[in-house]
Amino acid sequence: MNFQLDLNLFEDKIEFFEAESIKNLEEKIQAQIEINKAIMLQVHSVSHQMYVSEEGRRFYSAVVHFKAKK
């Protein structure tokens, strides 16, 4: 049996988040930042939006671009 391990590191990683409150969105992003530190990625940029439904409910979303530490 052959076993190969590919040790190529991630150079870039883009993740999407959504929540019903800005606080929950921030908590989700912060938790993922800690996880990505373990694989040597840091935040490169963040883009976020808020949407209000016809019923008046707010939804928050964010896109976080992680890049390899150099």
Predicted model as a PDB file, atoms N, CA, C, CB and O in Angstrom, pLDDT in the B-factor column:
MODEL        1                                                                  
ATOM      1  N   MET A   1       0.836  -1.174   0.000  1.00 63.00           N  
ATOM      2  CA  MET A   1       0.000   0.000   0.000  1.00 63.00           C  
ATOM      3  C   MET A   1       0.884   1.241   0.000  1.00 63.00           C  
ATOM      4  CB  MET A   1      -0.953  -0.004   1.210  1.00 63.00           C  
ATOM      5  O   MET A   1       1.761   1.384   0.852  1.00 63.00           O  
ATOM      6  N   ASN A   2       0.654   2.131  -0.950  1.00 68.00           N  
ATOM      7  CA  ASN A   2       1.398   3.385  -1.024  1.00 68.00           C  
ATOM      8  C   ASN A   2       0.651   4.482  -0.288  1.00 68.00           C  
ATOM      9  CB  ASN A   2       1.640   3.791  -2.486  1.00 68.00           C  
ATOM     10  O   ASN A   2      -0.564   4.625  -0.423  1.00 68.00           O  
ATOM     11  N   PHE A   3       1.383   5.243   0.481  1.00 64.00           N  
ATOM     12  CA  PHE A   3       0.805   6.369   1.202  1.00 64.00           C  
ATOM     13  C   PHE A   3       1.594   7.607   0.852  1.00 64.00           C  
ATOM     14  CB  PHE A   3       0.800   6.126   2.734  1.00 64.00           C  
ATOM     15  O   PHE A   3       2.805   7.663   1.065  1.00 64.00           O  
ATOM     16  N   GLN A   4       0.900   8.616   0.307  1.00 65.00           N  
ATOM     17  CA  GLN A   4       1.568   9.866  -0.034  1.00 65.00           C  
ATOM     18  C   GLN A   4       0.933  10.994   0.754  1.00 65.00           C  
ATOM     19  CB  GLN A   4       1.491  10.147  -1.556  1.00 65.00           C  
ATOM     20  O   GLN A   4      -0.286  11.070   0.907  1.00 65.00           O  
ATOM     21  N   LEU A   5       1.783  11.854   1.242  1.00 55.00           N  
ATOM     22  CA  LEU A   5       1.323  13.009   2.002  1.00 55.00           C  
ATOM     23  C   LEU A   5       1.714  14.256   1.236  1.00 55.00           C  
ATOM     24  CB  LEU A   5       1.917  13.022   3.444  1.00 55.00           C  
ATOM     25  O   LEU A   5       2.895  14.503   0.992  1.00 55.00           O  
ATOM     26  N   ASP A   6       0.725  15.034   0.861  1.00 60.00           N  
ATOM     27  CA  ASP A   6       0.980  16.277   0.122  1.00 60.00           C  
ATOM     28  C   ASP A   6       1.096  17.414   1.132  1.00 60.00           C  
ATOM     29  CB  ASP A   6      -0.159  16.569  -0.928  1.00 60.00           C  
ATOM     30  O   ASP A   6       0.118  17.762   1.793  1.00 60.00           O  
ATOM     31  N   LEU A   7       2.269  17.983   1.250  1.00 57.00           N  
ATOM     32  CA  LEU A   7       2.510  19.022   2.244  1.00 57.00           C  
ATOM     33  C   LEU A   7       2.414  20.436   1.676  1.00 57.00           C  
ATOM     34  CB  LEU A   7       3.862  18.823   2.859  1.00 57.00           C  
ATOM     35  O   LEU A   7       2.940  21.383   2.261  1.00 57.00           O  
ATOM     36  N   ASN A   8       1.749  20.573   0.549  1.00 67.00           N  
ATOM     37  CA  ASN A   8       1.564  21.914   0.008  1.00 67.00           C  
ATOM     38  C   ASN A   8       0.676  22.714   0.955  1.00 67.00           C  
ATOM     39  CB  ASN A   8       0.948  21.862  -1.420  1.00 67.00           C  
ATOM     40  O   ASN A   8      -0.392  22.257   1.360  1.00 67.00           O  
ATOM     41  N   LEU A   9       1.130  23.896   1.294  1.00 69.00           N  
ATOM     42  CA  LEU A   9       0.375  24.750   2.199  1.00 69.00           C  
ATOM     43  C   LEU A   9      -0.605  25.614   1.417  1.00 69.00           C  
ATOM     44  CB  LEU A   9       1.321  25.629   3.027  1.00 69.00           C  
ATOM     45  O   LEU A   9      -0.395  25.932   0.247  1.00 69.00           O  
ATOM     46  N   PHE A  10      -1.668  25.977   2.094  1.00 75.00           N  
ATOM     47  CA  PHE A  10      -2.606  26.916   1.484  1.00 75.00           C  
ATOM     48  C   PHE A  10      -1.923  28.258   1.322  1.00 75.00           C  
ATOM     49  CB  PHE A  10      -3.896  27.057   2.333  1.00 75.00           C  
ATOM     50  O   PHE A  10      -1.260  28.732   2.244  1.00 75.00           O  
ATOM     51  N   GLU A  11      -2.074  28.873   0.167  1.00 87.00           N  
ATOM     52  CA  GLU A  11      -1.574  30.226  -0.051  1.00 87.00           C  
ATOM     53  C   GLU A  11      -2.673  31.233   0.248  1.00 87.00           C  
ATOM     54  CB  GLU A  11      -1.060  30.397  -1.497  1.00 87.00           C  
ATOM     55  O   GLU A  11      -2.421  32.276   0.851  1.00 87.00           O  
ATOM     56  N   ASP A  12      -3.896  30.918  -0.177  1.00 91.00           N  
ATOM     57  CA  ASP A  12      -5.059  31.778   0.006  1.00 91.00           C  
ATOM     58  C   ASP A  12      -6.248  30.918   0.412  1.00 91.00           C  
ATOM     59  CB  ASP A  12      -5.371  32.583  -1.288  1.00 91.00           C  
ATOM     60  O   ASP A  12      -6.350  29.745   0.052  1.00 91.00           O  
ATOM     61  N   LYS A  13      -7.138  31.539   1.170  1.00 94.00           N  
ATOM     62  CA  LYS A  13      -8.357  30.846   1.572  1.00 94.00           C  
ATOM     63  C   LYS A  13      -9.422  31.920   1.774  1.00 94.00           C  
ATOM     64  CB  LYS A  13      -8.141  29.978   2.884  1.00 94.00           C  
ATOM     65  O   LYS A  13      -9.189  32.909   2.469  1.00 94.00           O  
ATOM     66  N   ILE A  14     -10.573  31.725   1.174  1.00 96.00           N  
ATOM     67  CA  ILE A  14     -11.672  32.673   1.318  1.00 96.00           C  
ATOM     68  C   ILE A  14     -12.818  31.957   2.012  1.00 96.00           C  
ATOM     69  CB  ILE A  14     -12.120  33.251  -0.068  1.00 96.00           C  
ATOM     70  O   ILE A  14     -13.217  30.862   1.616  1.00 96.00           O  
ATOM     71  N   GLU A  15     -13.344  32.598   3.061  1.00 97.00           N  
ATOM     72  CA  GLU A  15     -14.426  31.990   3.824  1.00 97.00           C  
ATOM     73  C   GLU A  15     -15.588  32.965   3.926  1.00 97.00           C  
ATOM     74  CB  GLU A  15     -13.943  31.571   5.229  1.00 97.00           C  
ATOM     75  O   GLU A  15     -15.405  34.181   3.969  1.00 97.00           O  
ATOM     76  N   PHE A  16     -16.793  32.397   3.965  1.00 98.00           N  
ATOM     77  CA  PHE A  16     -18.024  33.176   4.014  1.00 98.00           C  
ATOM     78  C   PHE A  16     -18.719  32.915   5.342  1.00 98.00           C  
ATOM     79  CB  PHE A  16     -18.958  32.828   2.822  1.00 98.00           C  
ATOM     80  O   PHE A  16     -18.757  31.783   5.824  1.00 98.00           O  
ATOM     81  N   PHE A  17     -19.264  33.968   5.924  1.00 97.00           N  
ATOM     82  CA  PHE A  17     -19.934  33.872   7.213  1.00 97.00           C  
ATOM     83  C   PHE A  17     -21.261  34.606   7.145  1.00 97.00           C  
ATOM     84  CB  PHE A  17     -19.050  34.443   8.342  1.00 97.00           C  
ATOM     85  O   PHE A  17     -21.413  35.563   6.386  1.00 97.00           O  
ATOM     86  N   GLU A  18     -22.238  34.145   7.958  1.00 97.00           N  
ATOM     87  CA  GLU A  18     -23.508  34.854   8.067  1.00 97.00           C  
ATOM     88  C   GLU A  18     -24.076  34.652   9.462  1.00 97.00           C  
ATOM     89  CB  GLU A  18     -24.511  34.371   6.991  1.00 97.00           C  
ATOM     90  O   GLU A  18     -23.836  33.629  10.104  1.00 97.00           O  
ATOM     91  N   ALA A  19     -24.834  35.644   9.920  1.00 97.00           N  
ATOM     92  CA  ALA A  19     -25.436  35.578  11.250  1.00 97.00           C  
ATOM     93  C   ALA A  19     -26.569  36.589  11.324  1.00 97.00           C  
ATOM     94  CB  ALA A  19     -24.379  35.847  12.363  1.00 97.00           C  
ATOM     95  O   ALA A  19     -26.708  37.465  10.471  1.00 97.00           O  
ATOM     96  N   GLU A  20     -27.375  36.441  12.369  1.00 95.00           N  
ATOM     97  CA  GLU A  20     -28.496  37.355  12.554  1.00 95.00           C  
ATOM     98  C   GLU A  20     -28.148  38.538  13.445  1.00 95.00           C  
ATOM     99  CB  GLU A  20     -29.666  36.616  13.136  1.00 95.00           C  
ATOM    100  O   GLU A  20     -28.980  39.424  13.646  1.00 95.00           O  
ATOM    101  N   SER A  21     -26.930  38.567  13.983  1.00 95.00           N  
ATOM    102  CA  SER A  21     -26.481  39.743  14.737  1.00 95.00           C  
ATOM    103  C   SER A  21     -25.009  39.986  14.418  1.00 95.00           C  
ATOM    104  CB  SER A  21     -26.697  39.551  16.283  1.00 95.00           C  
ATOM    105  O   SER A  21     -24.264  39.064  14.087  1.00 95.00           O  
ATOM    106  N   ILE A  22     -24.616  41.243  14.527  1.00 95.00           N  
ATOM    107  CA  ILE A  22     -23.222  41.580  14.239  1.00 95.00           C  
ATOM    108  C   ILE A  22     -22.295  40.918  15.261  1.00 95.00           C  
ATOM    109  CB  ILE A  22     -23.021  43.114  14.243  1.00 95.00           C  
ATOM    110  O   ILE A  22     -21.176  40.529  14.926  1.00 95.00           O  
ATOM    111  N   LYS A  23     -22.762  40.790  16.508  1.00 97.00           N  
ATOM    112  CA  LYS A  23     -21.952  40.153  17.550  1.00 97.00           C  
ATOM    113  C   LYS A  23     -21.688  38.688  17.206  1.00 97.00           C  
ATOM    114  CB  LYS A  23     -22.652  40.260  18.920  1.00 97.00           C  
ATOM    115  O   LYS A  23     -20.555  38.222  17.327  1.00 97.00           O  
ATOM    116  N   ASN A  24     -22.718  37.959  16.780  1.00 97.00           N  
ATOM    117  CA  ASN A  24     -22.535  36.553  16.398  1.00 97.00           C  
ATOM    118  C   ASN A  24     -21.625  36.424  15.188  1.00 97.00           C  
ATOM    119  CB  ASN A  24     -23.886  35.897  16.103  1.00 97.00           C  
ATOM    120  O   ASN A  24     -20.818  35.498  15.109  1.00 97.00           O  
ATOM    121  N   LEU A  25     -21.753  37.344  14.252  1.00 97.00           N  
ATOM    122  CA  LEU A  25     -20.883  37.324  13.068  1.00 97.00           C  
ATOM    123  C   LEU A  25     -19.432  37.510  13.486  1.00 97.00           C  
ATOM    124  CB  LEU A  25     -21.298  38.426  12.058  1.00 97.00           C  
ATOM    125  O   LEU A  25     -18.555  36.783  13.020  1.00 97.00           O  
ATOM    126  N   GLU A  26     -19.174  38.468  14.351  1.00 97.00           N  
ATOM    127  CA  GLU A  26     -17.810  38.712  14.832  1.00 97.00           C  
ATOM    128  C   GLU A  26     -17.254  37.502  15.570  1.00 97.00           C  
ATOM    129  CB  GLU A  26     -17.781  39.934  15.746  1.00 97.00           C  
ATOM    130  O   GLU A  26     -16.079  37.169  15.415  1.00 97.00           O  
ATOM    131  N   GLU A  27     -18.090  36.839  16.374  1.00 97.00           N  
ATOM    132  CA  GLU A  27     -17.642  35.651  17.100  1.00 97.00           C  
ATOM    133  C   GLU A  27     -17.277  34.519  16.147  1.00 97.00           C  
ATOM    134  CB  GLU A  27     -18.724  35.185  18.071  1.00 97.00           C  
ATOM    135  O   GLU A  27     -16.275  33.835  16.353  1.00 97.00           O  
ATOM    136  N   LYS A  28     -18.073  34.318  15.116  1.00 97.00           N  
ATOM    137  CA  LYS A  28     -17.779  33.272  14.131  1.00 97.00           C  
ATOM    138  C   LYS A  28     -16.463  33.546  13.416  1.00 97.00           C  
ATOM    139  CB  LYS A  28     -18.917  33.162  13.108  1.00 97.00           C  
ATOM    140  O   LYS A  28     -15.643  32.648  13.227  1.00 97.00           O  
ATOM    141  N   ILE A  29     -16.276  34.801  13.023  1.00 97.00           N  
ATOM    142  CA  ILE A  29     -15.043  35.167  12.317  1.00 97.00           C  
ATOM    143  C   ILE A  29     -13.836  34.996  13.231  1.00 97.00           C  
ATOM    144  CB  ILE A  29     -15.119  36.621  11.802  1.00 97.00           C  
ATOM    145  O   ILE A  29     -12.818  34.444  12.813  1.00 97.00           O  
ATOM    146  N   GLN A  30     -13.939  35.462  14.474  1.00 97.00           N  
ATOM    147  CA  GLN A  30     -12.825  35.354  15.411  1.00 97.00           C  
ATOM    148  C   GLN A  30     -12.452  33.903  15.679  1.00 97.00           C  
ATOM    149  CB  GLN A  30     -13.169  36.049  16.717  1.00 97.00           C  
ATOM    150  O   GLN A  30     -11.270  33.573  15.771  1.00 97.00           O  
ATOM    151  N   ALA A  31     -13.444  33.038  15.804  1.00 97.00           N  
ATOM    152  CA  ALA A  31     -13.165  31.619  16.014  1.00 97.00           C  
ATOM    153  C   ALA A  31     -12.402  31.028  14.828  1.00 97.00           C  
ATOM    154  CB  ALA A  31     -14.472  30.845  16.240  1.00 97.00           C  
ATOM    155  O   ALA A  31     -11.485  30.228  15.012  1.00 97.00           O  
ATOM    156  N   GLN A  32     -12.780  31.421  13.618  1.00 97.00           N  
ATOM    157  CA  GLN A  32     -12.104  30.896  12.430  1.00 97.00           C  
ATOM    158  C   GLN A  32     -10.703  31.475  12.285  1.00 97.00           C  
ATOM    159  CB  GLN A  32     -12.921  31.199  11.178  1.00 97.00           C  
ATOM    160  O   GLN A  32      -9.807  30.799  11.779  1.00 97.00           O  
ATOM    161  N   ILE A  33     -10.500  32.712  12.721  1.00 96.00           N  
ATOM    162  CA  ILE A  33      -9.157  33.300  12.703  1.00 96.00           C  
ATOM    163  C   ILE A  33      -8.218  32.463  13.565  1.00 96.00           C  
ATOM    164  CB  ILE A  33      -9.189  34.771  13.202  1.00 96.00           C  
ATOM    165  O   ILE A  33      -7.086  32.188  13.168  1.00 96.00           O  
ATOM    166  N   GLU A  34      -8.684  32.061  14.737  1.00 96.00           N  
ATOM    167  CA  GLU A  34      -7.858  31.242  15.628  1.00 96.00           C  
ATOM    168  C   GLU A  34      -7.532  29.889  14.990  1.00 96.00           C  
ATOM    169  CB  GLU A  34      -8.573  31.031  16.975  1.00 96.00           C  
ATOM    170  O   GLU A  34      -6.404  29.407  15.096  1.00 96.00           O  
ATOM    171  N   ILE A  35      -8.504  29.286  14.338  1.00 94.00           N  
ATOM    172  CA  ILE A  35      -8.271  28.005  13.659  1.00 94.00           C  
ATOM    173  C   ILE A  35      -7.263  28.167  12.529  1.00 94.00           C  
ATOM    174  CB  ILE A  35      -9.592  27.434  13.110  1.00 94.00           C  
ATOM    175  O   ILE A  35      -6.369  27.337  12.369  1.00 94.00           O  
ATOM    176  N   ASN A  36      -7.401  29.222  11.752  1.00 94.00           N  
ATOM    177  CA  ASN A  36      -6.517  29.421  10.606  1.00 94.00           C  
ATOM    178  C   ASN A  36      -5.093  29.812  11.007  1.00 94.00           C  
ATOM    179  CB  ASN A  36      -7.093  30.480   9.702  1.00 94.00           C  
ATOM    180  O   ASN A  36      -4.162  29.633  10.222  1.00 94.00           O  
ATOM    181  N   LYS A  37      -4.916  30.336  12.203  1.00 92.00           N  
ATOM    182  CA  LYS A  37      -3.558  30.617  12.694  1.00 92.00           C  
ATOM    183  C   LYS A  37      -2.751  29.322  12.751  1.00 92.00           C  
ATOM    184  CB  LYS A  37      -3.602  31.290  14.098  1.00 92.00           C  
ATOM    185  O   LYS A  37      -1.543  29.327  12.511  1.00 92.00           O  
ATOM    186  N   ALA A  38      -3.422  28.215  13.069  1.00 89.00           N  
ATOM    187  CA  ALA A  38      -2.735  26.925  13.179  1.00 89.00           C  
ATOM    188  C   ALA A  38      -2.176  26.460  11.845  1.00 89.00           C  
ATOM    189  CB  ALA A  38      -3.680  25.874  13.730  1.00 89.00           C  
ATOM    190  O   ALA A  38      -1.198  25.713  11.807  1.00 89.00           O  
ATOM    191  N   ILE A  39      -2.787  26.893  10.754  1.00 87.00           N  
ATOM    192  CA  ILE A  39      -2.270  26.510   9.432  1.00 87.00           C  
ATOM    193  C   ILE A  39      -1.574  27.695   8.755  1.00 87.00           C  
ATOM    194  CB  ILE A  39      -3.417  25.983   8.534  1.00 87.00           C  
ATOM    195  O   ILE A  39      -1.463  27.764   7.531  1.00 87.00           O  
ATOM    196  N   MET A  40      -1.109  28.624   9.599  1.00 89.00           N  
ATOM    197  CA  MET A  40      -0.258  29.740   9.172  1.00 89.00           C  
ATOM    198  C   MET A  40      -0.943  30.696   8.192  1.00 89.00           C  
ATOM    199  CB  MET A  40       0.994  29.201   8.539  1.00 89.00           C  
ATOM    200  O   MET A  40      -0.318  31.186   7.252  1.00 89.00           O  
ATOM    201  N   LEU A  41      -2.215  30.951   8.418  1.00 93.00           N  
ATOM    202  CA  LEU A  41      -2.935  31.928   7.606  1.00 93.00           C  
ATOM    203  C   LEU A  41      -3.312  33.119   8.469  1.00 93.00           C  
ATOM    204  CB  LEU A  41      -4.196  31.297   6.964  1.00 93.00           C  
ATOM    205  O   LEU A  41      -3.625  32.968   9.650  1.00 93.00           O  
ATOM    206  N   GLN A  42      -3.278  34.303   7.874  1.00 94.00           N  
ATOM    207  CA  GLN A  42      -3.697  35.512   8.570  1.00 94.00           C  
ATOM    208  C   GLN A  42      -4.708  36.263   7.710  1.00 94.00           C  
ATOM    209  CB  GLN A  42      -2.479  36.412   8.902  1.00 94.00           C  
ATOM    210  O   GLN A  42      -4.794  36.041   6.502  1.00 94.00           O  
ATOM    211  N   VAL A  43      -5.460  37.140   8.333  1.00 96.00           N  
ATOM    212  CA  VAL A  43      -6.485  37.897   7.614  1.00 96.00           C  
ATOM    213  C   VAL A  43      -5.821  38.894   6.676  1.00 96.00           C  
ATOM    214  CB  VAL A  43      -7.428  38.627   8.601  1.00 96.00           C  
ATOM    215  O   VAL A  43      -4.961  39.675   7.082  1.00 96.00           O  
ATOM    216  N   HIS A  44      -6.235  38.853   5.418  1.00 96.00           N  
ATOM    217  CA  HIS A  44      -5.752  39.797   4.419  1.00 96.00           C  
ATOM    218  C   HIS A  44      -6.782  40.912   4.211  1.00 96.00           C  
ATOM    219  CB  HIS A  44      -5.454  39.071   3.085  1.00 96.00           C  
ATOM    220  O   HIS A  44      -6.423  42.087   4.134  1.00 96.00           O  
ATOM    221  N   SER A  45      -8.063  40.537   4.121  1.00 96.00           N  
ATOM    222  CA  SER A  45      -9.112  41.545   3.956  1.00 96.00           C  
ATOM    223  C   SER A  45     -10.454  40.986   4.416  1.00 96.00           C  
ATOM    224  CB  SER A  45      -9.199  42.011   2.484  1.00 96.00           C  
ATOM    225  O   SER A  45     -10.668  39.774   4.465  1.00 96.00           O  
ATOM    226  N   VAL A  46     -11.346  41.913   4.751  1.00 96.00           N  
ATOM    227  CA  VAL A  46     -12.696  41.557   5.191  1.00 96.00           C  
ATOM    228  C   VAL A  46     -13.678  42.460   4.465  1.00 96.00           C  
ATOM    229  CB  VAL A  46     -12.850  41.690   6.747  1.00 96.00           C  
ATOM    230  O   VAL A  46     -13.464  43.668   4.360  1.00 96.00           O  
ATOM    231  N   SER A  47     -14.753  41.871   3.968  1.00 97.00           N  
ATOM    232  CA  SER A  47     -15.835  42.619   3.340  1.00 97.00           C  
ATOM    233  C   SER A  47     -17.124  42.172   4.009  1.00 97.00           C  
ATOM    234  CB  SER A  47     -15.882  42.393   1.779  1.00 97.00           C  
ATOM    235  O   SER A  47     -17.334  40.977   4.217  1.00 97.00           O  
ATOM    236  N   HIS A  48     -17.986  43.120   4.346  1.00 95.00           N  
ATOM    237  CA  HIS A  48     -19.215  42.724   5.037  1.00 95.00           C  
ATOM    238  C   HIS A  48     -20.410  43.517   4.520  1.00 95.00           C  
ATOM    239  CB  HIS A  48     -19.067  42.920   6.553  1.00 95.00           C  
ATOM    240  O   HIS A  48     -20.266  44.605   3.962  1.00 95.00           O  
ATOM    241  N   GLN A  49     -21.586  42.945   4.721  1.00 97.00           N  
ATOM    242  CA  GLN A  49     -22.835  43.573   4.286  1.00 97.00           C  
ATOM    243  C   GLN A  49     -23.929  43.287   5.307  1.00 97.00           C  
ATOM    244  CB  GLN A  49     -23.254  43.063   2.879  1.00 97.00           C  
ATOM    245  O   GLN A  49     -23.850  42.336   6.086  1.00 97.00           O  
ATOM    246  N   MET A  50     -24.947  44.137   5.281  1.00 96.00           N  
ATOM    247  CA  MET A  50     -26.126  43.911   6.098  1.00 96.00           C  
ATOM    248  C   MET A  50     -27.337  43.975   5.178  1.00 96.00           C  
ATOM    249  CB  MET A  50     -26.232  44.957   7.264  1.00 96.00           C  
ATOM    250  O   MET A  50     -27.399  44.809   4.275  1.00 96.00           O  
ATOM    251  N   TYR A  51     -28.293  43.092   5.412  1.00 95.00           N  
ATOM    252  CA  TYR A  51     -29.517  43.035   4.620  1.00 95.00           C  
ATOM    253  C   TYR A  51     -30.690  43.107   5.577  1.00 95.00           C  
ATOM    254  CB  TYR A  51     -29.578  41.740   3.744  1.00 95.00           C  
ATOM    255  O   TYR A  51     -30.682  42.443   6.614  1.00 95.00           O  
ATOM    256  N   VAL A  52     -31.694  43.898   5.250  1.00 95.00           N  
ATOM    257  CA  VAL A  52     -32.915  43.970   6.041  1.00 95.00           C  
ATOM    258  C   VAL A  52     -34.037  43.366   5.201  1.00 95.00           C  
ATOM    259  CB  VAL A  52     -33.245  45.452   6.467  1.00 95.00           C  
ATOM    260  O   VAL A  52     -34.314  43.826   4.093  1.00 95.00           O  
ATOM    261  N   SER A  53     -34.679  42.325   5.744  1.00 92.00           N  
ATOM    262  CA  SER A  53     -35.758  41.661   5.020  1.00 92.00           C  
ATOM    263  C   SER A  53     -37.021  42.520   5.051  1.00 92.00           C  
ATOM    264  CB  SER A  53     -36.038  40.267   5.621  1.00 92.00           C  
ATOM    265  O   SER A  53     -37.088  43.529   5.753  1.00 92.00           O  
ATOM    266  N   GLU A  54     -38.007  42.101   4.284  1.00 94.00           N  
ATOM    267  CA  GLU A  54     -39.267  42.829   4.240  1.00 94.00           C  
ATOM    268  C   GLU A  54     -39.955  42.834   5.603  1.00 94.00           C  
ATOM    269  CB  GLU A  54     -40.189  42.222   3.190  1.00 94.00           C  
ATOM    270  O   GLU A  54     -40.731  43.739   5.910  1.00 94.00           O  
ATOM    271  N   GLU A  55     -39.667  41.819   6.419  1.00 95.00           N  
ATOM    272  CA  GLU A  55     -40.238  41.742   7.763  1.00 95.00           C  
ATOM    273  C   GLU A  55     -39.456  42.580   8.771  1.00 95.00           C  
ATOM    274  CB  GLU A  55     -40.283  40.299   8.225  1.00 95.00           C  
ATOM    275  O   GLU A  55     -39.842  42.661   9.938  1.00 95.00           O  
ATOM    276  N   GLY A  56     -38.374  43.197   8.339  1.00 94.00           N  
ATOM    277  CA  GLY A  56     -37.562  44.029   9.220  1.00 94.00           C  
ATOM    278  C   GLY A  56     -36.440  43.302   9.930  1.00 94.00           C  
ATOM    279  O   GLY A  56     -35.753  43.896  10.761  1.00 94.00           O  
ATOM    280  N   ARG A  57     -36.234  42.014   9.620  1.00 95.00           N  
ATOM    281  CA  ARG A  57     -35.139  41.252  10.233  1.00 95.00           C  
ATOM    282  C   ARG A  57     -33.830  41.599   9.555  1.00 95.00           C  
ATOM    283  CB  ARG A  57     -35.401  39.732  10.144  1.00 95.00           C  
ATOM    284  O   ARG A  57     -33.767  41.752   8.335  1.00 95.00           O  
ATOM    285  N   ARG A  58     -32.797  41.721  10.350  1.00 95.00           N  
ATOM    286  CA  ARG A  58     -31.464  42.041   9.822  1.00 95.00           C  
ATOM    287  C   ARG A  58     -30.635  40.765   9.695  1.00 95.00           C  
ATOM    288  CB  ARG A  58     -30.739  43.069  10.735  1.00 95.00           C  
ATOM    289  O   ARG A  58     -30.686  39.883  10.553  1.00 95.00           O  
ATOM    290  N   PHE A  59     -29.883  40.690   8.624  1.00 96.00           N  
ATOM    291  CA  PHE A  59     -28.952  39.589   8.395  1.00 96.00           C  
ATOM    292  C   PHE A  59     -27.600  40.191   8.040  1.00 96.00           C  
ATOM    293  CB  PHE A  59     -29.462  38.627   7.262  1.00 96.00           C  
ATOM    294  O   PHE A  59     -27.511  41.127   7.246  1.00 96.00           O  
ATOM    295  N   TYR A  60     -26.570  39.651   8.628  1.00 97.00           N  
ATOM    296  CA  TYR A  60     -25.214  40.138   8.400  1.00 97.00           C  
ATOM    297  C   TYR A  60     -24.410  39.050   7.712  1.00 97.00           C  
ATOM    298  CB  TYR A  60     -24.537  40.567   9.732  1.00 97.00           C  
ATOM    299  O   TYR A  60     -24.558  37.867   8.021  1.00 97.00           O  
ATOM    300  N   SER A  61     -23.568  39.448   6.788  1.00 98.00           N  
ATOM    301  CA  SER A  61     -22.695  38.493   6.114  1.00 98.00           C  
ATOM    302  C   SER A  61     -21.315  39.113   5.950  1.00 98.00           C  
ATOM    303  CB  SER A  61     -23.279  38.074   4.737  1.00 98.00           C  
ATOM    304  O   SER A  61     -21.157  40.334   5.942  1.00 98.00           O  
ATOM    305  N   ALA A  62     -20.339  38.252   5.823  1.00 98.00           N  
ATOM    306  CA  ALA A  62     -18.956  38.719   5.642  1.00 98.00           C  
ATOM    307  C   ALA A  62     -18.188  37.714   4.804  1.00 98.00           C  
ATOM    308  CB  ALA A  62     -18.251  38.932   7.010  1.00 98.00           C  
ATOM    309  O   ALA A  62     -18.461  36.514   4.817  1.00 98.00           O  
ATOM    310  N   VAL A  63     -17.222  38.244   4.078  1.00 98.00           N  
ATOM    311  CA  VAL A  63     -16.264  37.439   3.325  1.00 98.00           C  
ATOM    312  C   VAL A  63     -14.898  37.791   3.875  1.00 98.00           C  
ATOM    313  CB  VAL A  63     -16.356  37.698   1.761  1.00 98.00           C  
ATOM    314  O   VAL A  63     -14.514  38.961   3.901  1.00 98.00           O  
ATOM    315  N   VAL A  64     -14.165  36.783   4.313  1.00 97.00           N  
ATOM    316  CA  VAL A  64     -12.829  37.006   4.877  1.00 97.00           C  
ATOM    317  C   VAL A  64     -11.823  36.293   3.991  1.00 97.00           C  
ATOM    318  CB  VAL A  64     -12.733  36.498   6.361  1.00 97.00           C  
ATOM    319  O   VAL A  64     -11.945  35.100   3.715  1.00 97.00           O  
ATOM    320  N   HIS A  65     -10.818  37.055   3.548  1.00 97.00           N  
ATOM    321  CA  HIS A  65      -9.758  36.515   2.712  1.00 97.00           C  
ATOM    322  C   HIS A  65      -8.535  36.307   3.611  1.00 97.00           C  
ATOM    323  CB  HIS A  65      -9.433  37.473   1.495  1.00 97.00           C  
ATOM    324  O   HIS A  65      -7.994  37.255   4.179  1.00 97.00           O  
ATOM    325  N   PHE A  66      -8.121  35.061   3.722  1.00 96.00           N  
ATOM    326  CA  PHE A  66      -6.940  34.707   4.502  1.00 96.00           C  
ATOM    327  C   PHE A  66      -5.781  34.467   3.529  1.00 96.00           C  
ATOM    328  CB  PHE A  66      -7.205  33.440   5.396  1.00 96.00           C  
ATOM    329  O   PHE A  66      -5.975  33.913   2.447  1.00 96.00           O  
ATOM    330  N   LYS A  67      -4.578  34.889   3.923  1.00 95.00           N  
ATOM    331  CA  LYS A  67      -3.369  34.653   3.137  1.00 95.00           C  
ATOM    332  C   LYS A  67      -2.298  34.032   4.018  1.00 95.00           C  
ATOM    333  CB  LYS A  67      -2.854  35.967   2.504  1.00 95.00           C  
ATOM    334  O   LYS A  67      -2.297  34.204   5.237  1.00 95.00           O  
ATOM    335  N   ALA A  68      -1.400  33.319   3.389  1.00 91.00           N  
ATOM    336  CA  ALA A  68      -0.307  32.673   4.110  1.00 91.00           C  
ATOM    337  C   ALA A  68       0.618  33.727   4.698  1.00 91.00           C  
ATOM    338  CB  ALA A  68       0.476  31.723   3.182  1.00 91.00           C  
ATOM    339  O   ALA A  68       0.898  34.749   4.072  1.00 91.00           O  
ATOM    340  N   LYS A  69       1.093  33.459   5.919  1.00 83.00           N  
ATOM    341  CA  LYS A  69       2.059  34.344   6.565  1.00 83.00           C  
ATOM    342  C   LYS A  69       3.388  34.195   5.851  1.00 83.00           C  
ATOM    343  CB  LYS A  69       2.201  34.025   8.086  1.00 83.00           C  
ATOM    344  O   LYS A  69       3.784  33.090   5.480  1.00 83.00           O  
ATOM    345  N   LYS A  70       4.064  35.296   5.663  1.00 75.00           N  
ATOM    346  CA  LYS A  70       5.376  35.249   4.990  1.00 75.00           C  
ATOM    347  C   LYS A  70       6.442  35.807   5.862  1.00 75.00           C  
ATOM    348  CB  LYS A  70       5.351  36.005   3.680  1.00 75.00           C  
ATOM    349  O   LYS A  70       7.607  35.848   5.464  1.00 75.00           O  
TER     350      LYS A  70                                                      
ENDMDL                                                                          
END                                                                             
